[in-house]
Amino acid sequence: MGIVKIMPCLDMKNGRVVKGIHFVELKDAGDPVENAAYYQKEGADELAMLDIAATVENRKTRLEWVKNVSAVIDIPLTVGGGIATLEDIEMVLEAGADKISMNSAAVRDPDLVKRATARFGAEKVIVAVDARRNMEMPSGFELVVSGGTKPVGKDAVAWAKQCQELGAGAILPTSMDGDGTQAGYDLEFTRAISDAVDLPVIASGGAGSLEHFYDGAVKGGAQILLAASVFHYRILGIRQVKEYLREKGLQVNL
């Protein structure tokens, strides 16, 4: 299974870290630079930063947030939200991000994934796959875009496979049914994706307890475990999660 990594996620809006449930009812969760520095000190393997309103408000990722956060960490930083062109990707990488995550734009123009990986390298391109349960889809999961607000009539697992063919370096599946609930990752969805692709899978959406992290890796098949609320509200510490996973026999960087 290899080393399991922990990736806190800073959901950004108006320059602050926020956290909601199912992407709405947002509450303030602090300053991004302070949070980033704290997570690195705590032992985070990677950090994600998501401009959650960028696509909905049709606004580009705020490059100053990226610069300020990347200045205080030396772990890999993934930035997502409103990334729609090669130029967007270039600007975000130049501002200090190590990788980008795209979602809505990739669904609109799958060739963007191919062009991005050809130009910047597969390891810099993550495709976020957001889904809701829909029994009319072959996998039972329908792809949604625009921060989880728009269903697109496409099977989410088939789309993840297509992203691998287009050259993506990793897949970040989020089940809208679980986001922010702290009720656990959607293991069925995570496993469907990790079974379908040969890429690193980043489990996301719903982590609320130590067991949830273990299940994300073991039952969900994810190599990277992303979480927001539990870390922002200091319900769990990153080191605490890693020690628990190691006690349970998983390999972690401690």
NUVO-646517 format. One record per residue: x, y, z of N, C-alpha, C in turn. Coordinates in steps of 0.1 Angstrom, whole numbers, plus 5000, padded with zeros to 4 digits. Example, Ala and Ser with C-alpha at 12.3 -4.5 7.8 and 13.67 -1.06 7.14 Angstrom:
(site (5132; 4943; 5078); (5123; 4955; 5078); (5132; 4967; 5078))
(site (5128; 4978; 5071); (5137; 4989; 5071); (5129; 5000; 5079))
END
This chain:
(site (5008; 4988; 5000); (5000; 5000; 5000); (5009; 5013; 5000))
(site (5021; 5012; 5005); (5029; 5024; 5005); (5026; 5034; 5016))
(site (5033; 5045; 5016); (5031; 5055; 5026); (5018; 5062; 5024))
(site (5010; 5063; 5035); (4997; 5071; 5035); (5000; 5085; 5040))
(site (4996; 5095; 5032); (4999; 5109; 5034); (4986; 5116; 5039))
(site (4989; 5127; 5047); (4978; 5135; 5053); (4979; 5149; 5047))
(site (4967; 5154; 5042); (4967; 5166; 5034); (4956; 5175; 5040))
(site (4959; 5185; 5049); (4948; 5194; 5053); (4944; 5203; 5041))
(site (4932; 5207; 5041); (4927; 5216; 5030); (4922; 5229; 5035))
(site (4927; 5240; 5029); (4922; 5253; 5033); (4912; 5257; 5022))
(site (4899; 5257; 5026); (4889; 5262; 5018); (4888; 5277; 5019))
(site (4890; 5284; 5008); (4892; 5299; 5009); (4880; 5307; 5004))
(site (4877; 5317; 5011); (4867; 5327; 5005); (4870; 5341; 5011))
(site (4871; 5351; 5003); (4874; 5364; 5007); (4886; 5365; 5016))
(site (4896; 5357; 5012); (4909; 5358; 5019); (4910; 5351; 5033))
(site (4899; 5344; 5037); (4899; 5337; 5049); (4896; 5322; 5047))
(site (4900; 5313; 5056); (4897; 5299; 5055); (4883; 5298; 5061))
(site (4875; 5290; 5053); (4861; 5288; 5058); (4858; 5273; 5057))
(site (4847; 5269; 5064); (4843; 5255; 5063); (4828; 5254; 5064))
(site (4822; 5247; 5055); (4807; 5245; 5056); (4804; 5231; 5056))
(site (4791; 5229; 5054); (4786; 5215; 5052); (4779; 5214; 5039))
(site (4783; 5204; 5031); (4778; 5203; 5017); (4781; 5215; 5009))
(site (4792; 5222; 5012); (4797; 5234; 5005); (4788; 5246; 5008))
(site (4779; 5246; 5018); (4772; 5258; 5021); (4773; 5261; 5037))
(site (4766; 5271; 5041); (4766; 5275; 5056); (4781; 5276; 5061))
(site (4788; 5285; 5054); (4802; 5287; 5057); (4805; 5294; 5070))
(site (4815; 5289; 5077); (4819; 5295; 5090); (4834; 5299; 5088))
(site (4838; 5309; 5095); (4852; 5313; 5094); (4861; 5303; 5102))
(site (4872; 5300; 5096); (4881; 5290; 5103); (4896; 5296; 5103))
(site (4897; 5309; 5102); (4910; 5315; 5105); (4918; 5320; 5092))
(site (4930; 5324; 5095); (4939; 5330; 5085); (4947; 5319; 5078))
(site (4947; 5319; 5064); (4954; 5308; 5057); (4968; 5307; 5060))
(site (4976; 5318; 5061); (4990; 5317; 5063); (4993; 5311; 5077))
(site (4986; 5315; 5087); (4988; 5309; 5101); (4984; 5294; 5101))
(site (4973; 5291; 5094); (4969; 5277; 5094); (4980; 5269; 5086))
(site (4984; 5274; 5075); (4994; 5266; 5067); (5007; 5264; 5075))
(site (5012; 5274; 5082); (5024; 5272; 5089); (5022; 5262; 5101))
(site (5010; 5263; 5107); (5007; 5254; 5118); (5007; 5240; 5113))
(site (5000; 5237; 5101); (4999; 5224; 5096); (5012; 5218; 5092))
(site (5021; 5226; 5087); (5034; 5221; 5083); (5042; 5216; 5096))
(site (5041; 5225; 5106); (5047; 5222; 5119); (5042; 5209; 5125))
(site (5029; 5207; 5123); (5022; 5195; 5129); (5025; 5182; 5121))
(site (5031; 5184; 5109); (5035; 5172; 5102); (5027; 5168; 5090))
(site (5020; 5178; 5084); (5012; 5176; 5072); (5022; 5172; 5061))
(site (5018; 5162; 5052); (5027; 5158; 5041); (5025; 5168; 5029))
(site (5013; 5172; 5028); (5010; 5181; 5017); (4999; 5191; 5021))
(site (4997; 5201; 5014); (4986; 5211; 5017); (4978; 5214; 5005))
(site (4965; 5215; 5007); (4956; 5219; 4996); (4950; 5232; 4999))
(site (4947; 5240; 4989); (4941; 5253; 4990); (4931; 5255; 4979))
(site (4918; 5256; 4983); (4907; 5256; 4974); (4900; 5269; 4975))
(site (4899; 5276; 4963); (4892; 5288; 4963); (4877; 5284; 4959))
(site (4869; 5282; 4970); (4857; 5275; 4967); (4846; 5283; 4960))
(site (4848; 5296; 4959); (4838; 5304; 4952); (4843; 5308; 4938))
(site (4855; 5304; 4935); (4861; 5310; 4922); (4853; 5306; 4910))
(site (4849; 5293; 4909); (4841; 5289; 4897); (4827; 5295; 4897))
(site (4821; 5294; 4908); (4807; 5299; 4910); (4807; 5314; 4906))
(site (4816; 5321; 4911); (4816; 5336; 4909); (4824; 5340; 4897))
(site (4829; 5329; 4890); (4837; 5332; 4877); (4849; 5341; 4880))
(site (4856; 5338; 4890); (4867; 5347; 4894); (4880; 5338; 4895))
(site (4891; 5343; 4892); (4903; 5336; 4892); (4909; 5334; 4906))
(site (4916; 5323; 4908); (4922; 5320; 4921); (4930; 5332; 4925))
(site (4929; 5337; 4937); (4936; 5348; 4942); (4951; 5345; 4944))
(site (4959; 5350; 4935); (4973; 5346; 4935); (4981; 5351; 4947))
(site (4976; 5362; 4953); (4983; 5366; 4965); (4982; 5356; 4977))
(site (4970; 5349; 4978); (4969; 5339; 4988); (4979; 5328; 4986))
(site (4980; 5324; 4973); (4990; 5314; 4970); (5004; 5318; 4974))
(site (5008; 5330; 4970); (5021; 5335; 4973); (5024; 5335; 4988))
(site (5014; 5340; 4995); (5016; 5342; 5010); (5017; 5328; 5017))
(site (5009; 5319; 5012); (5009; 5305; 5019); (5022; 5298; 5015))
(site (5025; 5298; 5002); (5037; 5291; 4998); (5050; 5296; 5004))
(site (5050; 5309; 5008); (5061; 5315; 5014); (5064; 5309; 5028))
(site (5054; 5303; 5035); (5056; 5299; 5048); (5057; 5283; 5050))
(site (5056; 5276; 5038); (5057; 5262; 5039); (5067; 5256; 5028))
(site (5072; 5244; 5031); (5080; 5238; 5020); (5075; 5224; 5017))
(site (5063; 5221; 5021); (5056; 5209; 5017); (5049; 5212; 5004))
(site (5045; 5202; 4996); (5038; 5205; 4983); (5025; 5211; 4985))
(site (5022; 5221; 4977); (5009; 5229; 4978); (5001; 5227; 4965))
(site (4989; 5222; 4967); (4980; 5221; 4956); (4969; 5231; 4956))
(site (4967; 5238; 4945); (4958; 5249; 4945); (4947; 5246; 4935))
(site (4934; 5248; 4939); (4923; 5246; 4930); (4913; 5257; 4931))
(site (4903; 5257; 4922); (4893; 5267; 4922); (4894; 5277; 4911))
(site (4885; 5276; 4901); (4885; 5286; 4890); (4897; 5285; 4881))
(site (4903; 5273; 4880); (4914; 5272; 4871); (4909; 5266; 4858))
(site (4909; 5275; 4847); (4902; 5272; 4835); (4911; 5272; 4822))
(site (4923; 5277; 4823); (4932; 5278; 4811); (4946; 5274; 4815))
(site (4954; 5272; 4805); (4968; 5269; 4807); (4975; 5281; 4813))
(site (4970; 5293; 4810); (4976; 5306; 4816); (4973; 5306; 4831))
(site (4961; 5302; 4835); (4957; 5301; 4849); (4967; 5292; 4856))
(site (4969; 5281; 4850); (4978; 5271; 4857); (4992; 5277; 4858))
(site (4997; 5283; 4848); (5010; 5288; 4848); (5012; 5299; 4859))
(site (5001; 5308; 4860); (5002; 5318; 4870); (5002; 5313; 4884))
(site (4994; 5302; 4887); (4993; 5296; 4900); (5006; 5289; 4903))
(site (5012; 5282; 4894); (5025; 5275; 4896); (5036; 5286; 4899))
(site (5036; 5297; 4891); (5046; 5307; 4893); (5044; 5314; 4906))
(site (5032; 5314; 4911); (5029; 5321; 4924); (5034; 5312; 4936))
(site (5038; 5299; 4933); (5043; 5291; 4944); (5036; 5278; 4946))
(site (5026; 5275; 4938); (5019; 5262; 4940); (5028; 5251; 4933))
(site (5027; 5239; 4938); (5035; 5228; 4933); (5026; 5220; 4923))
(site (5013; 5220; 4925); (5003; 5213; 4917); (4990; 5221; 4916))
(site (4982; 5218; 4906); (4969; 5225; 4905); (4959; 5214; 4905))
(site (4947; 5218; 4909); (4935; 5209; 4908); (4925; 5215; 4900))
(site (4920; 5208; 4890); (4909; 5214; 4882); (4897; 5205; 4882))
(site (4885; 5211; 4880); (4873; 5203; 4880); (4863; 5207; 4869))
(site (4856; 5218; 4871); (4846; 5222; 4861); (4852; 5224; 4848))
(site (4863; 5231; 4847); (4870; 5234; 4834); (4873; 5221; 4826))
(site (4878; 5211; 4834); (4882; 5198; 4828); (4870; 5191; 4822))
(site (4858; 5192; 4829); (4846; 5186; 4824); (4841; 5193; 4811))
(site (4842; 5206; 4811); (4838; 5214; 4800); (4847; 5211; 4788))
(site (4860; 5210; 4790); (4870; 5208; 4780); (4880; 5198; 4784))
(site (4877; 5185; 4782); (4886; 5174; 4786); (4900; 5176; 4780))
(site (4901; 5182; 4768); (4914; 5183; 4762); (4923; 5192; 4770))
(site (4917; 5200; 4779); (4926; 5209; 4788); (4935; 5201; 4797))
(site (4930; 5189; 4801); (4938; 5180; 4809); (4950; 5175; 4802))
(site (4947; 5171; 4789); (4958; 5166; 4781); (4968; 5177; 4778))
(site (4964; 5189; 4775); (4973; 5200; 4772); (4981; 5204; 4784))
(site (4974; 5204; 4796); (4981; 5208; 4808); (4992; 5198; 4812))
(site (4989; 5185; 4811); (4999; 5175; 4815); (5010; 5175; 4805))
(site (5007; 5178; 4792); (5018; 5179; 4782); (5027; 5190; 4785))
(site (5022; 5201; 4789); (5030; 5213; 4791); (5037; 5214; 4805))
(site (5030; 5210; 4815); (5035; 5211; 4829); (5040; 5198; 4836))
(site (5035; 5187; 4830); (5039; 5174; 4836); (5027; 5168; 4844))
(site (5025; 5155; 4843); (5013; 5149; 4849); (5013; 5151; 4864))
(site (5025; 5151; 4870); (5026; 5152; 4885); (5020; 5165; 4890))
(site (5019; 5175; 4881); (5014; 5188; 4885); (4999; 5190; 4883))
(site (4992; 5180; 4877); (4978; 5181; 4874); (4969; 5171; 4881))
(site (4961; 5176; 4890); (4951; 5167; 4897); (4937; 5171; 4892))
(site (4929; 5161; 4889); (4916; 5163; 4885); (4907; 5160; 4897))
(site (4899; 5170; 4902); (4889; 5168; 4912); (4876; 5163; 4906))
(site (4871; 5152; 4911); (4859; 5146; 4906); (4848; 5146; 4917))
(site (4839; 5156; 4916); (4828; 5157; 4925); (4816; 5149; 4921))
(site (4809; 5142; 4929); (4798; 5134; 4925); (4787; 5134; 4936))
(site (4775; 5130; 4931); (4764; 5127; 4940); (4758; 5113; 4935))
(site (4752; 5107; 4945); (4746; 5094; 4941); (4734; 5096; 4931))
(site (4735; 5087; 4921); (4724; 5088; 4911); (4723; 5074; 4905))
(site (4713; 5066; 4909); (4712; 5052; 4905); (4710; 5050; 4890))
(site (4708; 5061; 4882); (4707; 5060; 4868); (4721; 5059; 4861))
(site (4731; 5062; 4868); (4745; 5061; 4863); (4750; 5047; 4865))
(site (4758; 5042; 4855); (4763; 5028; 4857); (4770; 5025; 4870))
(site (4778; 5035; 4875); (4785; 5033; 4888); (4777; 5037; 4900))
(site (4765; 5044; 4897); (4757; 5049; 4908); (4761; 5063; 4913))
(site (4771; 5069; 4906); (4776; 5082; 4909); (4776; 5091; 4897))
(site (4769; 5103; 4899); (4769; 5112; 4888); (4779; 5124; 4890))
(site (4786; 5128; 4880); (4795; 5139; 4881); (4787; 5152; 4883))
(site (4792; 5161; 4892); (4786; 5174; 4894); (4798; 5184; 4893))
(site (4794; 5197; 4889); (4804; 5207; 4887); (4799; 5220; 4894))
(site (4807; 5230; 4893); (4804; 5244; 4898); (4802; 5242; 4914))
(site (4812; 5237; 4920); (4812; 5236; 4935); (4801; 5227; 4940))
(site (4798; 5217; 4932); (4788; 5207; 4936); (4773; 5211; 4933))
(site (4772; 5222; 4925); (4758; 5227; 4923); (4751; 5222; 4910))
(site (4759; 5217; 4900); (4753; 5213; 4887); (4756; 5199; 4884))
(site (4746; 5191; 4883); (4748; 5177; 4877); (4751; 5178; 4862))
(site (4759; 5169; 4857); (4762; 5170; 4842); (4758; 5158; 4834))
(site (4751; 5148; 4841); (4746; 5137; 4833); (4757; 5127; 4829))
(site (4768; 5127; 4836); (4779; 5119; 4832); (4783; 5110; 4844))
(site (4787; 5098; 4841); (4791; 5089; 4852); (4805; 5093; 4857))
(site (4805; 5095; 4871); (4817; 5100; 4877); (4829; 5091; 4876))
(site (4827; 5078; 4877); (4838; 5068; 4877); (4844; 5067; 4863))
(site (4835; 5067; 4853); (4839; 5067; 4839); (4848; 5079; 4836))
(site (4844; 5090; 4842); (4851; 5103; 4839); (4865; 5102; 4846))
(site (4866; 5096; 4858); (4879; 5095; 4864); (4889; 5087; 4855))
(site (4883; 5076; 4849); (4891; 5067; 4840); (4896; 5075; 4828))
(site (4886; 5084; 4823); (4890; 5092; 4811); (4901; 5102; 4815))
(site (4900; 5107; 4827); (4911; 5117; 4831); (4925; 5110; 4832))
(site (4925; 5097; 4836); (4937; 5090; 4836); (4943; 5089; 4822))
(site (4934; 5085; 4813); (4938; 5084; 4798); (4943; 5097; 4793))
(site (4937; 5108; 4798); (4941; 5122; 4793); (4955; 5126; 4799))
(site (4959; 5118; 4809); (4973; 5121; 4815); (4973; 5127; 4829))
(site (4962; 5128; 4835); (4962; 5134; 4849); (4971; 5126; 4858))
(site (4977; 5133; 4868); (4986; 5127; 4877); (4980; 5121; 4890))
(site (4968; 5126; 4893); (4961; 5121; 4905); (4946; 5125; 4904))
(site (4938; 5117; 4911); (4923; 5120; 4912); (4919; 5123; 4926))
(site (4911; 5134; 4927); (4906; 5138; 4940); (4891; 5137; 4940))
(site (4886; 5125; 4945); (4871; 5123; 4945); (4865; 5129; 4957))
(site (4854; 5137; 4956); (4846; 5142; 4967); (4832; 5138; 4965))
(site (4826; 5132; 4975); (4811; 5129; 4974); (4804; 5141; 4981))
(site (4796; 5147; 4973); (4788; 5159; 4978); (4779; 5154; 4990))
(site (4776; 5141; 4990); (4767; 5136; 5000); (4775; 5136; 5014))
(site (4788; 5137; 5014); (4795; 5136; 5026); (4803; 5148; 5030))
(site (4804; 5158; 5021); (4813; 5170; 5024); (4809; 5177; 5037))
(site (4819; 5179; 5046); (4817; 5187; 5058); (4809; 5181; 5069))
(site (4804; 5169; 5066); (4795; 5163; 5076); (4803; 5156; 5088))
(site (4816; 5154; 5086); (4824; 5147; 5096); (4818; 5133; 5099))
(site (4811; 5127; 5089); (4805; 5114; 5091); (4813; 5103; 5084))
(site (4825; 5107; 5079); (4834; 5097; 5072); (4834; 5099; 5057))
(site (4845; 5095; 5051); (4847; 5096; 5037); (4836; 5087; 5031))
(site (4832; 5090; 5019); (4823; 5081; 5011); (4831; 5070; 5006))
(site (4832; 5059; 5014); (4841; 5048; 5010); (4837; 5041; 4997))
(site (4824; 5040; 4995); (4820; 5033; 4983); (4824; 5041; 4970))
(site (4823; 5054; 4971); (4827; 5062; 4960); (4842; 5063; 4958))
(site (4849; 5064; 4970); (4864; 5064; 4969); (4870; 5051; 4964))
(site (4864; 5040; 4968); (4868; 5027; 4964); (4865; 5025; 4949))
(site (4854; 5030; 4945); (4850; 5028; 4930); (4861; 5035; 4922))
(site (4865; 5047; 4926); (4875; 5054; 4919); (4889; 5048; 4920))
(site (4893; 5044; 4932); (4906; 5038; 4933); (4907; 5024; 4926))
(site (4896; 5017; 4925); (4896; 5005; 4917); (4897; 5007; 4902))
(site (4892; 5019; 4898); (4890; 5022; 4883); (4903; 5028; 4877))
(site (4912; 5034; 4886); (4924; 5041; 4880); (4936; 5036; 4887))
(site (4948; 5038; 4880); (4961; 5034; 4886); (4968; 5046; 4890))
(site (4961; 5056; 4895); (4968; 5069; 4899); (4966; 5070; 4914))
(site (4974; 5079; 4920); (4971; 5082; 4934); (4957; 5088; 4936))
(site (4950; 5083; 4946); (4937; 5088; 4949); (4937; 5096; 4962))
(site (4931; 5108; 4962); (4931; 5116; 4974); (4917; 5116; 4979))
(site (4915; 5109; 4991); (4901; 5108; 4997); (4898; 5121; 5002))
(site (4885; 5126; 5000); (4881; 5139; 5005); (4866; 5139; 5008))
(site (4863; 5148; 5018); (4849; 5150; 5021); (4844; 5141; 5032))
(site (4843; 5147; 5044); (4836; 5140; 5055); (4844; 5134; 5067))
(site (4858; 5135; 5066); (4866; 5129; 5077); (4863; 5136; 5091))
(site (4860; 5128; 5101); (4856; 5134; 5114); (4862; 5126; 5126))
(site (4868; 5114; 5123); (4874; 5107; 5134); (4886; 5099; 5130))
(site (4894; 5094; 5139); (4906; 5087; 5136); (4903; 5075; 5127))
(site (4892; 5068; 5130); (4888; 5056; 5122); (4885; 5060; 5108))
(site (4879; 5072; 5106); (4876; 5076; 5092); (4889; 5076; 5083))
(site (4900; 5081; 5089); (4912; 5082; 5081); (4917; 5068; 5078))
(site (4917; 5059; 5088); (4921; 5045; 5085); (4912; 5039; 5074))
(site (4899; 5041; 5075); (4890; 5035; 5065); (4892; 5041; 5051))
(site (4896; 5054; 5051); (4898; 5060; 5038); (4910; 5053; 5031))
(site (4920; 5049; 5038); (4932; 5043; 5032); (4929; 5028; 5029))
(site (4923; 5021; 5039); (4922; 5007; 5038); (4910; 5003; 5030))
(site (4898; 5008; 5034); (4886; 5004; 5026); (4884; 5013; 5014))
(site (4889; 5025; 5014); (4887; 5034; 5002); (4898; 5033; 4992))
(site (4910; 5027; 4997); (4921; 5026; 4988); (4928; 5039; 4984))
(site (4926; 5049; 4992); (4933; 5062; 4990); (4947; 5062; 4995))
(site (4956; 5069; 4988); (4970; 5071; 4992); (4972; 5083; 5000))
(site (4963; 5093; 4997); (4964; 5106; 5004); (4950; 5109; 5010))
(site (4950; 5113; 5023); (4938; 5116; 5030); (4937; 5131; 5033))
(site (4927; 5137; 5026); (4925; 5151; 5028); (4914; 5154; 5038))
(site (4916; 5164; 5046); (4905; 5168; 5056); (4906; 5183; 5059))
(site (4895; 5188; 5063); (4895; 5203; 5066); (4889; 5205; 5080))
(site (4876; 5203; 5082); (4870; 5207; 5094); (4877; 5202; 5107))
(site (4880; 5189; 5107); (4886; 5183; 5119); (4899; 5189; 5123))
(site (4907; 5194; 5112); (4919; 5201; 5115); (4917; 5216; 5119))
(site (4908; 5222; 5111); (4906; 5236; 5113); (4901; 5239; 5127))
(site (4892; 5231; 5132); (4886; 5233; 5145); (4893; 5225; 5156))
(site (4905; 5220; 5152); (4914; 5213; 5161); (4908; 5202; 5169))
(site (4899; 5195; 5162); (4892; 5183; 5168); (4902; 5172; 5169))
(site (4910; 5171; 5158); (4921; 5161; 5157); (4934; 5168; 5153))
(site (4945; 5163; 5157); (4958; 5169; 5153); (4964; 5159; 5142))
(site (4972; 5165; 5133); (4978; 5157; 5122); (4987; 5146; 5128))
(site (4995; 5150; 5138); (5004; 5140; 5144); (4996; 5129; 5150))
(site (4985; 5133; 5157); (4976; 5123; 5163); (4971; 5113; 5153))
(site (4966; 5118; 5142); (4961; 5109; 5131); (4972; 5100; 5126))
(site (4984; 5105; 5124); (4995; 5097; 5119); (4999; 5086; 5129))
(site (4999; 5090; 5141); (5003; 5080; 5152); (4993; 5069; 5152))
(site (4980; 5073; 5151); (4969; 5063; 5151); (4971; 5053; 5139))
(site (4973; 5059; 5127); (4975; 5050; 5115); (4987; 5041; 5117))
(site (4998; 5046; 5122); (5010; 5038; 5124); (5006; 5026; 5134))
(site (4999; 5029; 5145); (4996; 5019; 5154); (4987; 5008; 5148))
(site (4979; 5012; 5138); (4971; 5003; 5130); (4978; 4996; 5119))
(site (4991; 4998; 5118); (4999; 4991; 5109); (5001; 4997; 5095))
(site (4997; 5010; 5094); (5000; 5017; 5081); (5013; 5024; 5081))
(site (5019; 5026; 5070); (5031; 5034; 5069); (5028; 5049; 5068))
(site (5034; 5057; 5076); (5032; 5072; 5075); (5046; 5078; 5077))
(site (5047; 5091; 5073); (5059; 5099; 5076); (5057; 5105; 5090))
(site (5065; 5101; 5100); (5064; 5107; 5113); (5077; 5113; 5117))
END
